[in-house]
Amino acid sequence: MTPIPSPFRLSRPAAWSSGVIFASPHSGCEYPEWFLDDTNLTTTQLRSSEDAFVDRFIESAPHYGAVALSSVVPRCVVDLNRAADEIDPLLVRGVPRHPLNQRTMAGLGVIPRVVSQGRAIHLRQMERDEAERRIDACWRPYHQQLATLIQEARATFGQAILIDMHSMPHDALAHLQGPRPDMVLGNRHGLSAAARISEAVCEAMEDEGWRIRRNSPFSGAYICSAYGRPAQNVHVVQLEIDRSLYMDEPTITPRPDFDAFAKRMERVVARLATLGMDRSLGRFAAE
């Protein structure tokens, strides 16, 4: 396996305003040749698991005083929103078949076995050391960087606020009755972010005219669970955006009105970039 130079892209503002970090861990789309040699799937089929173009929605964050952290490595190579030990024994040899969570059993562990519609990614099983090399090359650097940013934000501002940006297939909400939400906010039912943070994110989205649903069917995955500590002023909110709002899902291409959607998202980013700052007092608001 050829090493990946860097699994992420980090953009910092000239002056960080209030410890807000926008992240997109599933928008990576640089597929290594060694990976493409080990699959029969087309690039379009592989990309069906991506949060395609979500990194574009946060690229303006540094302009407004927040940090932007985006994946480069594709989700189907290494999933950065899974724990490092969520290894699928049906894909990786030598992994104990200990009790697994539902995600890993479904083939969506840290090294995914399938993409959308249950299509198998790999031509063959892989050895444990190859799986560990992928995790060491991609997963660990991303999470080391994310943890460092959170520590820096807490030390500087007394708080860290991570807006973890994702996208969902339009059909993911097909089971719901009535008008579907445009986005789903997850905060692990209040365990990963304080109510005031979640409310601020919801209000920013709703003021742009989008319908928001909370914690169902997505309440927050590994990143929310691992980093969200509201009692320590570390808040993590996961945001899932309906892909059909900005792209053609079968072809994974931007819709004609993509730029207009992106402009609305930029207004949200600008509004949330200073979240937690009490401008009237010129200091940071206490919990």
N, C-alpha and C positions, 0 to 999 in steps of 0.2 A: 504494500500500500504506500503510495506517494503521500508525504505529509501535505496538509493544506496550510499555506502560509499564514493566514489569519482567518478564524471562523467568524469574525464580527467586524463591524465598522462603528467606530466611536466618534461622535462629533460633540465638542464642548463649546459652550458660549464664551464670549470674552469675559463676561461676568455672570456667574451663576446666581440666580435671583433668590431661590427659596428651597433648594434641595429637591426639585422635581426632575424625575427621569422618565422619559418616554422610551419604551423598548418594543422591538418587534422581533421575537425569537424565531418566527416561522416564515419569514419573508425571503430567506436566502435562496438563490437560484443559480449558483455557480457549481455545476455538476462536474466532478473530476472524471477524467477519462477512465481511471481504474474502476470507478463505480459504474459508469455506463457500459463497460465491458462485461459486467456481471448481472445484466438484466435484459430481458426481452421486451420490456415496456418502452413505449415511445416517450419522448421528452414531455409531450403534452400529458400523457397518463401519469408520469412521475410528478409533474407540476400540480396535479389535482390535489395533492396534499399540502401545497404551499399556501401561505397567506399572501398570495401574489399582490404586489404593489403597495402593501401596507406600509412598507418602509418609506414610501414617498409621502405618506400622510404625516410623518413625524420629522421629515428632514428639515423643516423650518424651525424646529424647537430651539436650536441654539440662537437663532436670531431674536427670540423672545426671552432668552435667559434660562433655558432648560437644557438638559443633556439629552442626546439622542443616541441610542444603542441599537443597532440592527444586525441581524444575522447575515452572514455570507454563505455559510454552509446550508444546504437544503435540509429541510425537515426529514426527508426520507433517507438521508445519509446518517444524521444524528439528530434526535429530537431534543432540543434544548429545554423543553418544558416538561421533562420527565426526570426522575431521579436517576443517578448514575447506576444504581443497582437494579433498575427495572429492566432486566435482561430476559429476553424471551427464550426459553429452552427449546422451543420448536425451531428457532433460527440458529441459535448459538450452541455449539457442542460443549459439553462439560459444565453446563449450568445446572445447579440443583433444581429439581422440580418442587421447590418449596411453595407454600401458598402464594399465589400471585394475585395482584389486583386485576380488576376487570379490563383495564386498558391494555395491560401486558398480555392477558389471555386472548384479547381480540387482535393481537399482532401489532399493537401500537405502543411498544416499549421504547426505551431510549434509542435502540436501533430498530426501527420499524420493520416488520415482516411484510406488511401490506400497505397499499395506498387505498384511495377511495374505491368503493364497490368491491372490496376484498381482493383486489388483484395483487398477486404475489410479486414482490420486488425482485428477489434474488433467484438466481438459477440453482443455487445449492446452499447448504448450510455453511456457516463459517466457524472457524476455530475461536476459542475463547480469547486467545492472545490478539487476534485481529480485532475482535470487538473492543478489547481494552485499548488498543492503539487508537481506534476511532474516538473513543471516549476521552482519552488523554489529549488527543490532538485538537478536538473540537469542543467537547462539553466542558472540560475543566477550565480552559482559558476564558470561555464566555462567563462562567459562573464566578471565577476569580475576579474578573473585571466588574461584574455586577455587584458582588459583595463589597469590593473596594469602593465603588461609587456610593453605595448605601452608607458605608462607614464614614466616608468623607462628608456626605451630606449631614449626617447626624452630628459629626464633630463641628461642622461649620455653622449649621442652622438649627440644630437641636431637633431636626426632623428629616425624614426621607420619605418621598412620595413617588411610588413607581406606578406609572400607567402602562400596563402590559397589553399591547395592542395585538389583536388577532382578527381573523375573518372566519365566517362560517358559510357553508353551502346554503343556498336559499331553501333547499328541501329539508334542512335540519330542523326547521320549525313547522313542517307540513302537518304535524299532528295537532297543532294548536287550533282551537276554535276561535272564530272571529278574526279581526284584523291582526296580522302578524306584526311583531315588533321589528324595527329596523336594526336594533342592536340589543345585546344582552350584556348587562353589567354583572360581574361576579366578584364577590368579596368574601366567599366562604361563609355566607350568612352572618357577616359581621365579624368574623374571626381574623380577617386579613387587613381590614381597614376600618377606621372609625367612621361613624355615621356621617359626620360633617364632610369628610373627604368624598365618600360615595355620593352624597347628596350634591356636592359641587360638580362632580363629573356628570351626573344625571342631568342637572339643570343646564349645564353647558350644551349638552347634546339636545335636550328638549327645546332649548331656545333657538336651535337651528332647524327645528321642525321635525326631528326624528323621534320615533316612538321607542321607548326603552322598557325592557323587561329585566327583572332582577333575579339572578341566581337560578334560573331555570330556562333551559336545561343545562346551562353551564355556570357552575358556581365558583370556578377557579381551580386550576390544576396545580402542578408541582411548584411553580414559582410563587403563586399566592401562598401556598402552604409553607414553603421553606423560608420565605422572607417576611411575610406579613406579620408584624408584631405591634399592633396598635398601642399596647400598654407602654412600649418603648419608643413610641413616635415613629415607627416604621410602618407605612401604610402601602398596601399593594391592592390595586384594582385591576381586574381583567376585563377587557372590553372586546366583545365579539361583534363584528360588523357583517351584515348580510352582503355577501359578495355581489349579488345581482344588482345592488345599488350603483356599482361603479365599474363592473366588468361583465363581459360575456363569458359565462362559466365554461361552456364546452370548449371554446378556443383559447381561453385565458388571455383575452385581449381587452384593453380598456374600452369602455363604452364611449360613444361620441361626446357625452357630457361629463366625462371623467374629470376634466379640469375644473368644472363648476363644483363637482362634489369635493374635490381636493381643496378648493378654496374655502368651502364651508368647514372642512376639517382643520384647515389652517387657523381659522378664527377660533375654533375650540382649543387648539394647541396654544395659541396666544393667550387665551383666557386662563387656561390651567397652568401655564408655565410659572406663574407667580402664586400658585395656590399655597395658602398658609401664611402669606405675608399680609400683615395688617398695615395697609398703606396710610391710613389716617394717623396711626401712631408711629409710623416709620420704624417698626420693629416687627418681629414675628409673633403671631398670635399664639397664646398658650392654649394647651388642651383644656 
